[in-house]
Each structure stands twice: as structure tokens, then as C-alpha cells.
Amino acid sequence: MPTFGALLKKKKTHSTGSKDTPASPTVAEASSTLPSENPELNRPAGRESSDKAGSAVNANTNTSNNNNSHSIKGTSPDTQMNPAASTNQQSAQGANSSSHHNSHHHHLPHIGSIKSIINPTHGHHGTTQGNADANYAQTSQVQGSKSQARQTKGKYSLEDFSLQRTLGTGSFGRVHLVQSRHNHRFYAIKVLKKAQVVKMKQVEHTNDERRMLQRVKHPFLITLWGTFQDSKNLYMVMDFVEGGELFSLLRKSQRFPNPVAKFYAAEVTLALEYLHSQHIIYRDLKPENLLLDRHGHLKITDFGFAKEVPDITWTLCGTPDYLAPEVVSSKGYNKSVDWWSLGILIFEMLCGFTPFWDSGSPVKIYENILRGKIKFPPYMHPDAVDLLSQLITPDLTKRLGNLHGGPEDVKTHPWFAEVTWDRLLRKDIDAPYVPPVRAGQGDASQFDKYPEESEAYGAQGEDPYYNLFTEF
Ligand SMILES: Nc1ncnc2c1ncn2[C@@H]1O[C@H](COP(=O)(O)OP(=O)(O)OP(=O)(O)O)[C@@H](O)[C@H]1O
């Protein structure tokens, strides 16, 4: 078993660049906006893009242990409000972190005292947003892949926001907490340096990220409100997911009790089911990319590797620990890779380390993946062992999720027996851990602190990459 210290570091995303097979024509730019979007601010502006992934989440329902008291009439206290919309003002206190969250701190958060998190009898006080999600859930099943894309291109500009602290950094830039100058709500803006994106051959992935995020709408996926760009950077405006990364919670907890892991795994399963129904493979599942909203529900962030793939693709990308053997050995692959990664995620949540981890060396990890031997610790529930054996299996004809029954096979596995899937989708089940955040205040205390950069955004000037990010 790896030492705990070695595991505190975040896992790096890897990519060989954009070599995917040509995906089917991407969804056309939206012809209509969502009803909640405010058309006020449709500026013909530049574009921005973002790349790579990190982790951020956001959520929108009240649960019985929700301590938020900040509802604005008629809306969820959460986000789901167009940054440009002028609405009732919330207190515009500057965001800011007070208590820095120390990821090396080993105290256990209050997740041990979970009520039966999967038990539907606990639960629920849906807010407006929660109901909106529920409505969505119902209609989405019917509509299948006919979802409407939000209009995101060139929708905002830097002047619409006041920039606050850095929430996280990635390979191409950083993510900032920002406050809308219009509705005074808080958002997260991912800033990507174009030069860095180009240098790392991630132009196609960055454009894909924007396109995929624009398309998706699901309770457990981050919402992208808009994108823009200046001569140096691409910008993506997203919900601010206040509760921090699942990664931090997991490292503090060392490992999750069986029902806690089950709760998070179930929410991820629903998100994967949805993405796959849209013919999108996610390809970068890991706790670093799962954010907790203020109520403790998950939001998957970082669509830097998400791809529309009707059939198969070949790119080597993702994070070594989580790669399926067919990716490592450069065979064509499909959505089955996400089910493999779900297995790795569940393993990591239950054990505190990934099954193929090996002194942090990607090459050794790849060897272990191809060898395919997993040691399940004795404390792992037999149902979990059975599920993981079926997810983390190199044989694509045997991998759960990739069989005839599709995601249903995963959802009906005995390990998930107590999960009431429809209620979970409505966020009608209390999360096992509610992050201690001051809701709606731009409270970034759940995020690590990062040194701020002095270079100002919004530079005018020549843009050598003007033709590469036209969708932003
Ligand atoms: N919507 C959000 N709300 C709150 N925090 C966020 C949000 N999006 C991202 N973050 C924070 O910023 C970090 C970096 O974001 P992200 O992973 O998307 O960037 P990246 O450039 O893709 O990173 P990487 O190179 O690791 O893939 C995340 O780990 C998370 O902590």
C-alpha cells in the first residue's frame, strides 16, 4: 500500500495531444437560449477557451441539513442565474477565504456520522432549483440527445466581473472566483493562456471542452454560462462550486466508509449515463475533478478531455492511474473507458489510493494496468469487490457498463441495491457531508490558496492565435 504522504499530491492529467478520430459533426451552435438566460448582454465579442481539467463542483438543492438561509425569492439560492442578469442583490461582500484549508491536515470531517445516505426516507426539501433539476431529469430521458445548447460564445467580457482570488491552477492557467457586476453573484472563471494551450497541443481539446460544456445540462455537471477571449487568454464563466474538491475531502478522510463512497459513485454513475446518452465520453474521471456543492452533491468539472464520440477514438489522454488498458495500449476505445475509471474511482474512495499506483511513475502504473492484477483489501465489502472486478476488467466484452444492458447493469448491481436512482437524480437524498460554507457569499474557504499572478488580464494587442479559438 502506498504511503499516505505520497498520495496527497494531485494526479496530473496527461495527453498526447489532439489525435482523435474526426468526431461526428459537433452540435451546431445553439439556436435558442435557455429560458433562464438573460439576453441583455449578448456582446459580439471575442472568444475564450479553456482547457484541461481540474475540479470544481456546485450544487443546487436544499437538504434537511442545509444551513443556508439565503434564498432569494423565486430562485435557488445557488447559482443557476445568468451572470449578466440584474436581479435582487445579494450582499456584495468580497469573496474571501478566511480559513485556509490545509490539505495535509488529517482530521476527519463529519462524514462518519452519516445518516443512511442512500436511504430515500431521509431527505429532501427541494428548492426551486431542485425542482428544475427534477423537471430536467424527466424531460431529458424523453428527449434523449436533443438537448439544446446554451449560447455561450462571446457572451461576456472581463468588464462584467470583478476578479477575486484564485481557486485553482491548471496546466494552462488558473480558475478565479469572480463576482458579477450585474447580479452580484459569484462565479468561477477559468482563464487559459492561448500560448500555453498551443504549446501543449491542446487546441482541439480546448475547443472540445467549450463545445461539450455548452451542450450538457445535468444536475451533476458544471454549468458553463459563457466564454470570451482577449488577445492572450480564453475565459470560461462557470458556476462557482463552493464546497471544494472531493479530492481534498478524501485525503482528509483517508478513505470513505462504504455508504459514502456509494453515494458519490452513484451520482457519478448518473452523470456518466447522461454523458454517454449524449455520445460524450468524459475521459478524466478522478476525485480532483469532482467538486462538492454547498449541499454536498457532486459537480463534475474539467471537460478538457470530453469528446463527442459516436463510435471509437484513439487519443492517449487522461490521468495514468485511471487509464483503461485499451487506452494505454493505443487500441481504439469508446465510452467503456469511463466505466473502467468509475471502478478506479470507487476503489480510490474506498481505499484512499488507486489500485495500480506505483511510486508515482506513469510507466510503472501503465505496466500494472496492463498486468491487470488488483489486490482488494479485506475491509472492502464483497459487493464492492464484485462490482469493481466487473468494472476494472480489460475484456471489453465483459466490462460492466459496456454490455448489452449499458449503464443499467451498473445501476442494478447489488452494491447499489439501496440507491433510489430517481430520487438521487432529483437531489432528493441528503449528501453524507455538507461543506461548511457561507452560502452565496463567495466563501472560498474550502479551496487551497495559490499565489496570485501579477499579469493583468484583458491585454489588447496582436493575437497570433486569432484563428484557433473562433468558438470562444
Ligand atoms: N466552477 C468551479 N468552481 C470552483 N472551483 C473551481 C471551478 N472550476 C475549477 N475550480 C478549481 O480550479 C481548479 C483547476 O480547474 P481545472 O481543473 O478545470 O483547470 P485545468 O487547467 O483544467 O487543470 P488541469 O491542468 O489539472 O486539468 C480545480 O481543481 C478546482 O479546484
The ligand as an ORCA input file, in Angstrom:
! r2SCAN-3c Opt
* xyz 0 1
  N     -16.524     26.012    -11.251
  C     -15.602     25.974    -10.300
  N     -15.893     26.337     -9.028
  C     -14.952     26.290     -8.061
  N     -13.687     25.886     -8.267
  C     -13.334     25.505     -9.489
  C     -14.259     25.526    -10.573
  N     -13.628     25.073    -11.673
  C     -12.371     24.792    -11.301
  N     -12.178     25.055     -9.977
  C     -10.935     24.862     -9.231
  O      -9.848     25.168    -10.083
  C      -9.012     24.034    -10.253
  C      -8.456     23.974    -11.666
  O      -9.538     23.851    -12.571
  P      -9.432     22.912    -13.816
  O      -9.001     21.568    -13.374
  O     -10.679     22.994    -14.599
  O      -8.234     23.573    -14.583
  P      -7.310     22.837    -15.596
  O      -6.484     23.878    -16.230
  O      -8.179     22.050    -16.469
  O      -6.449     21.881    -14.655
  P      -5.608     20.576    -15.096
  O      -4.457     21.068    -15.865
  O      -5.240     19.982    -13.774
  O      -6.501     19.696    -15.881
  C      -9.870     22.869     -9.879
  O      -9.077     21.837     -9.379
  C     -10.800     23.435     -8.815
  O     -10.202     23.365     -7.553
*
